[in-house]
Amino acid sequence: MTQLDELIARAREHKMTASERRLQRVSLIMGLRGHSSTLTRDKVEEILDETEGREAHAA
């Protein structure tokens, strides 16, 4: 098994944490926004906090 195969196998078995999922969600939203968007990462996190019923995310 090559080193690449081993890395792929490890990645397949990895269970994402809630924190990792949140970071990916923020990243996805930032990537989908238009070029002229003024939406900031902080605002995305604030909106996610509100929709998920969390207290404000610490900066």
Contacts in CASP RR format, 6 or more apart in sequence:
PFRMAT RR
TARGET T0000
AUTHOR 0000-0000-0000
METHOD contacts of the structure
MODEL  1
MTQLDELIARAREHKMTASERRLQRVSLIMGLRGHSSTLTRDKVEEILDE
TEGREAHAA
1 9 0 8 1.000
16 24 0 8 1.000
22 48 0 8 1.000
25 48 0 8 1.000
26 41 0 8 1.000
26 44 0 8 1.000
26 45 0 8 1.000
26 48 0 8 1.000
29 39 0 8 1.000
29 44 0 8 1.000
30 39 0 8 1.000
30 41 0 8 1.000
30 44 0 8 1.000
33 39 0 8 1.000
42 59 0 8 1.000
45 57 0 8 1.000
46 56 0 8 1.000
46 57 0 8 1.000
48 54 0 8 1.000
48 57 0 8 1.000
49 55 0 8 1.000
49 56 0 8 1.000
49 57 0 8 1.000
END
